[in-house]
Amino acid sequence: MISVEEARDRILEALCPTPAEIVALADAWNRVTAEPVTARLNQPPADVSAMDGYALRAADGVLHADLLVVGAAPAGHPFQGQVCPGEAVRLFTGSVVPVGADTILLQEDATRDGDRVRVNEAAVAGRHIRRAGQDFAAGDLLIRSGQRMTARDIGLAAAANYPWLSVHRRPTVAILATGDEIAMPGEPIPAGGIVSSNSHALAALVRAAGGQPIILPVARDEQAAIGAVAESVGGTDMLVTTGGASVGDHDLVIEALKARGMTLDFWQIAMRPGKPLLFGRLGDTPVLGLPGNPVSAMVCAILFLLPALTRLSGLPAAPPPVSTAFLGTPVMQNDRRADHLRATVRIDEIGRIVVTPFPVQDSGMLRRLACADALVLRAPNAPALPEGAEVGIIRLDSLGL
């Protein structure tokens, strides 16, 4: 068995980002940029008013001065003349500051009477003017390559005059559940069988990570049935299997895919839950084999599939972020496998993050995982710890899962 860290490193080293494609800006949310976004213009393109008021010369804006209003310039309709001594131009937020003016007199600091305006608050040069290029100038780097686009980034790219963006194609992930005992939700359940949760849970995780899942039909416990999948996953960026990779007589995934040309990189990880995890390559398609137990499958997906999707999406790959918390209950000494305890999180009376593992950690208890807030990380052979000890955790809510 190899360690969690070594397994993750070997998976990530075998993956490359997906190719670039051009998408409409409206479709670029949550996509990863394949090229940097540099400003195509100045923002704002000219000196503009930050407030409603009057453009004038600061030298004329002395207290109680009486000025002639020579025009108005709503946003989008610049004043065509020039502000001369003793004159003012009515402006609104976003209006271009006319030639000759160097300050804005707020409308609440002025009294208008016909074509005259009185200054009730002395003007200051440069006040309430947004300078051309104040936000960004043409040629400025706004969004780097390899950045996942947020709603804020979409707005920035739009302001920089980008109707289209070059982004990495969404990774496509084929998901295959195996087993004679498995039925998909809503299907007839075979005698002694169960409803499969893995395919839908993993598909949701893939979507949350920006990928496109493809749920394949359940493959029965026959080498031919499992191997036939090899003919249907060409062109996908990864095949994820669940079940059939342990050591039982009906755990056939490895042999079935080897018969179709899969090269196996590794099999079995020194971790709990999730020991029977495999990674290999079927032609050009990476294969990640997850355990069949639903909790094991999801924990392994968090530790290995999420970083893999990050890498495929064009982002720098990294393990899930680890933070610290204080135990709300004692934990026993660990054995030679890294453990990942499902736990709840609370804030105690002095503001500390307290994490309490569930007393039963069975890998088939999906409800416990759904109720968990975090995974408590226990290194191989870690000693017993008392209540209040500090431990590392992975916050599940921080992963958007």
C-alpha positions in Angstrom: 0.0 0.0 0.0 1.2 3.5 -0.8 0.4 6.7 1.1 -2.3 9.2 0.4 0.2 11.8 -0.6 2.1 9.6 -2.9 -1.1 8.4 -4.6 -2.3 11.9 -5.2 1.1 13.0 -6.6 1.2 10.1 -9.0 -2.4 10.8 -10.2 -1.7 14.5 -10.7 1.6 13.9 -12.5 -0.2 11.8 -15.1 -2.8 14.5 -16.0 -2.7 17.6 -18.2 -5.1 20.5 -18.5 -7.9 20.1 -21.2 -7.4 22.1 -24.4 -8.7 25.7 -24.8 -12.0 26.7 -26.4 -13.7 30.0 -27.1 -16.9 30.7 -25.2 -19.3 33.6 -25.0 -18.6 35.8 -22.0 -22.1 34.9 -20.6 -21.0 31.2 -20.5 -17.6 31.8 -18.9 -18.7 31.8 -15.3 -16.7 29.1 -13.3 -14.6 28.4 -16.3 -10.8 28.5 -16.1 -9.0 31.0 -18.4 -6.6 29.6 -21.0 -5.2 33.0 -21.9 -4.7 36.2 -19.8 -7.3 39.0 -20.1 -5.7 42.4 -20.7 -7.7 45.6 -20.9 -8.6 46.7 -24.4 -9.5 50.2 -23.3 -9.2 52.7 -20.5 -11.8 52.5 -17.7 -13.3 55.1 -17.5 -12.5 56.1 -21.0 -12.4 59.8 -20.1 -12.6 62.0 -17.0 -16.1 61.5 -15.7 -18.2 62.9 -12.8 -18.6 60.7 -9.8 -21.7 62.6 -8.6 -24.6 64.6 -9.8 -23.7 68.3 -9.9 -22.0 71.0 -11.9 -18.7 71.0 -13.7 -16.7 74.3 -13.3 -13.3 75.8 -12.7 -12.2 75.5 -9.1 -11.0 79.1 -9.3 -14.6 80.1 -9.9 -16.1 77.9 -7.2 -15.6 80.2 -4.2 -18.3 80.5 -1.6 -21.4 82.4 -2.7 -20.1 82.7 -6.3 -22.9 83.1 -8.9 -22.1 81.2 -12.2 -23.8 81.0 -15.6 -25.1 77.5 -16.5 -24.1 77.2 -20.2 -25.4 73.6 -20.9 -26.1 70.1 -19.6 -24.3 66.9 -20.3 -26.2 63.7 -19.4 -24.2 60.5 -19.3 -23.6 59.5 -22.9 -24.0 63.0 -24.3 -20.8 65.0 -23.7 -20.8 68.8 -23.7 -19.4 70.0 -27.0 -18.1 73.3 -25.8 -15.6 74.5 -23.1 -16.2 75.7 -19.6 -14.9 79.3 -19.5 -14.4 81.6 -16.4 -17.7 82.2 -14.6 -19.5 79.3 -16.3 -20.8 75.9 -15.2 -22.2 72.8 -16.9 -24.9 70.6 -15.4 -23.6 67.0 -15.1 -24.8 63.7 -13.8 -23.0 60.6 -12.5 -20.9 59.2 -15.3 -21.0 62.4 -17.4 -17.8 63.3 -19.2 -16.2 66.3 -17.6 -16.0 69.1 -20.2 -12.9 70.8 -21.3 -12.0 73.6 -19.0 -13.6 72.2 -15.9 -11.4 70.8 -13.1 -13.9 70.1 -10.3 -17.5 69.1 -9.6 -19.9 71.1 -7.4 -22.4 68.7 -5.8 -26.0 69.5 -6.6 -26.8 69.6 -2.9 -24.1 72.2 -2.4 -25.6 74.5 -5.1 -28.8 76.6 -5.5 -30.1 76.7 -9.1 -32.2 79.7 -10.3 -32.9 79.5 -14.0 -29.6 79.6 -15.9 -27.7 80.7 -12.8 -26.2 78.5 -10.0 -25.0 79.7 -6.7 -22.1 78.0 -4.9 -23.0 77.1 -1.3 -19.8 75.1 -0.6 -16.4 76.1 -1.9 -15.2 73.8 -4.7 -11.9 72.0 -4.5 -9.8 71.2 -7.6 -10.1 67.6 -8.7 -12.9 66.7 -6.3 -15.6 64.2 -7.4 -13.8 63.4 -10.7 -13.0 59.9 -11.8 -9.9 60.2 -14.0 -9.5 58.4 -17.3 -8.0 55.0 -16.7 -8.5 55.2 -12.9 -9.8 51.7 -12.7 -7.6 50.2 -15.4 -5.7 51.4 -18.5 -5.5 49.7 -21.9 -2.9 46.9 -21.8 -3.3 46.3 -18.0 -3.4 42.6 -17.0 -6.8 42.1 -15.5 -7.3 38.3 -15.2 -4.4 35.9 -15.3 -4.3 32.7 -17.3 -5.4 29.7 -15.2 -7.9 31.5 -13.1 -11.4 30.3 -12.4 -13.9 33.0 -13.4 -16.1 34.5 -10.7 -19.1 36.7 -11.3 -16.8 39.6 -10.4 -14.4 38.5 -13.1 -17.2 38.3 -15.6 -18.0 41.9 -14.9 -14.4 43.0 -15.2 -13.9 41.2 -18.5 -17.1 42.8 -19.8 -15.9 46.3 -18.8 -12.7 45.5 -20.6 -14.7 44.9 -23.8 -14.4 41.1 -24.1 -17.5 39.4 -25.6 -15.6 36.1 -25.8 -13.0 34.4 -23.7 -10.5 31.6 -24.2 -11.1 29.0 -21.5 -10.1 25.4 -20.8 -12.8 22.9 -21.9 -14.8 21.4 -19.1 -13.3 18.0 -18.1 -15.7 15.2 -19.0 -15.8 12.3 -16.5 -17.4 9.0 -17.3 -18.8 7.4 -14.1 -19.3 3.6 -14.0 -20.8 1.8 -11.0 -20.3 -2.0 -11.0 -22.1 -4.9 -9.2 -24.9 -7.4 -9.7 -26.5 -6.1 -6.5 -26.8 -2.5 -7.7 -29.9 -0.7 -9.0 -30.1 3.0 -10.0 -32.6 5.1 -8.1 -36.1 4.3 -9.3 -35.2 1.0 -10.9 -36.3 -2.4 -9.6 -34.0 -3.6 -6.8 -32.7 -7.1 -7.2 -33.0 -9.6 -4.5 -30.4 -8.8 -1.8 -29.6 -5.6 -3.7 -29.2 -1.9 -2.9 -29.9 1.4 -4.6 -26.6 2.9 -5.9 -25.8 6.4 -4.6 -22.2 6.6 -5.9 -22.9 7.6 -9.5 -25.2 10.5 -8.6 -23.0 11.7 -5.7 -19.9 11.6 -7.9 -21.7 13.4 -10.7 -22.7 16.2 -8.4 -19.1 16.4 -7.2 -17.8 16.6 -10.8 -20.3 19.4 -11.6 -19.3 21.3 -8.4 -15.7 21.1 -9.6 -16.6 22.5 -13.0 -16.6 19.3 -14.9 -19.2 17.4 -17.0 -20.2 14.0 -15.7 -21.5 11.2 -17.9 -23.3 8.5 -15.8 -22.8 5.1 -17.5 -25.2 2.2 -17.1 -24.4 -0.1 -14.2 -22.0 -2.9 -15.3 -22.7 -6.4 -13.9 -20.1 -8.6 -12.3 -18.8 -10.0 -15.5 -15.4 -9.2 -17.1 -17.1 -8.8 -20.5 -19.6 -6.3 -19.2 -17.1 -4.2 -17.4 -14.6 -4.4 -20.2 -17.1 -3.3 -22.7 -16.9 0.1 -21.0 -13.5 0.6 -22.7 -15.3 1.0 -26.0 -17.6 3.8 -24.7 -15.2 6.1 -22.8 -13.0 7.3 -25.7 -12.8 11.0 -25.8 -13.6 11.5 -22.1 -11.0 13.0 -19.9 -11.3 10.4 -17.1 -13.1 7.2 -16.3 -14.2 6.8 -12.7 -15.3 3.4 -11.5 -16.9 2.4 -8.2 -16.8 -1.0 -6.7 -15.1 -4.2 -8.1 -11.6 -3.2 -7.1 -11.1 -5.1 -3.9 -9.9 -8.7 -3.4 -13.1 -10.7 -3.6 -14.0 -13.2 -6.3 -16.3 -10.7 -7.9 -14.0 -7.7 -7.8 -13.3 -7.8 -11.5 -12.5 -4.2 -12.6 -8.8 -4.5 -12.7 -8.7 -7.7 -14.7 -11.5 -6.6 -17.0 -9.8 -3.3 -17.9 -6.4 -4.9 -18.1 -7.8 -7.2 -20.7 -8.8 -4.1 -22.7 -5.4 -2.6 -22.5 -5.3 -0.7 -19.2 -1.9 -0.1 -17.6 -2.1 -0.1 -13.9 -0.1 2.5 -12.0 -1.1 1.6 -8.4 -3.7 -0.3 -6.4 -4.5 0.0 -2.7 -3.8 3.0 -0.5 -2.9 3.1 3.2 -6.0 4.9 4.2 -9.4 4.5 5.9 -12.0 4.6 4.4 -10.9 3.8 0.9 -8.1 1.2 0.8 -9.0 -0.5 -2.5 -8.3 2.6 -4.8 -6.7 2.1 -8.1 -5.2 4.4 -10.8 -4.2 3.5 -14.3 -4.6 4.5 -18.0 -6.9 2.9 -20.6 -5.4 4.2 -23.8 -5.5 7.9 -23.5 -8.1 7.9 -20.7 -7.0 8.0 -17.1 -8.9 5.6 -14.9 -9.6 6.2 -11.2 -11.1 3.2 -9.5 -13.0 4.1 -6.2 -14.3 1.7 -3.6 -17.9 0.6 -3.7 -18.9 1.6 -0.2 -20.5 5.1 -0.6 -18.6 6.8 2.2 -15.3 5.4 1.0 -16.1 6.5 -2.6 -16.9 10.0 -1.5 -13.9 10.4 0.8 -11.6 9.1 -1.9 -13.3 11.5 -4.4 -12.6 14.4 -2.1 -8.9 13.4 -1.7 -8.1 12.4 -5.2 -10.8 13.2 -7.8 -11.2 16.8 -6.8 -7.5 17.6 -7.2 -7.5 15.7 -10.5 -10.4 17.8 -11.8 -8.6 20.9 -10.6 -5.6 19.9 -12.7 -7.7 18.9 -15.7 -9.5 22.2 -15.6 -6.3 24.2 -15.9 -5.8 25.2 -12.3 -2.7 24.5 -10.2 -3.5 21.2 -8.6 -3.4 21.0 -4.8 -4.8 18.8 -2.0 -8.0 20.0 -0.3 -7.2 22.8 2.1 -6.5 21.7 5.7 -7.3 23.8 8.7 -7.1 23.1 12.5 -9.7 22.6 15.2 -10.0 21.2 18.7 -11.4 17.8 19.5 -14.7 17.7 21.2 -14.2 14.1 22.3 -11.1 11.9 22.8 -9.9 9.7 19.9 -8.1 6.4 20.0 -4.7 5.6 18.7 -4.6 5.0 15.0 -3.3 2.0 13.1 -1.0 2.0 10.1 -3.5 3.5 7.7 -4.3 7.3 7.5 -7.8 7.8 8.9 -10.5 10.4 7.9 -13.1 10.7 10.6 -16.4 12.1 9.7 -17.3 14.8 12.2 -19.4 17.8 13.1 -18.1 21.3 13.7 -19.2 23.9 16.2 -17.9 27.1 17.7 -17.5 26.9 21.5 -18.1 29.7 24.1 -14.6 31.2 23.6 -14.8 31.2 19.8 -12.7 28.0 19.1 -13.6 25.6 16.3 -14.5 22.3 17.9 -14.8 19.1 15.9 -16.5 16.0 17.2 -16.1 12.7 15.2 -19.2 10.5 15.0 -18.8 7.5 17.4 -19.4 5.0 14.6 -17.3 5.5 11.4 -18.7 2.7 9.2 -18.0 3.3 5.5 -21.5 2.3 4.5 -23.2 5.1 6.7 -23.9 7.7 4.1 -26.2 9.6 6.3 -23.4 10.3 8.7 -21.3 11.7 5.8 -24.2 13.9 4.7 -24.5 15.3 8.2 -20.7 15.8 8.6 -19.1 19.2 8.4 -15.5 18.0 8.2 -13.0 15.1 8.0 -10.7 14.8 10.9 -7.2 13.8 9.6 -5.4 11.1 11.5 -1.9 10.1 10.4 -0.7 6.5 10.3 0.1 5.3 13.9 -1.0 8.6 15.4 -1.3 8.4 19.2 -4.5 8.6 21.2 -5.6 12.2 21.8 -7.7 13.7 24.6 -10.6 16.0 24.3 -9.3 19.5 23.5 -6.3 18.4 21.5 -5.6 20.2 18.2 -6.1 18.3 15.0 -6.1 18.9 11.2 -9.4 18.9 9.4 -10.8 19.3 5.9 -13.9 21.5 6.0 -16.4 20.0 3.6 -18.4 23.2 3.4 -15.2 25.0 2.1 -15.2 22.6 -0.8 -18.7 23.5 -2.0 -19.9 19.9 -1.5 
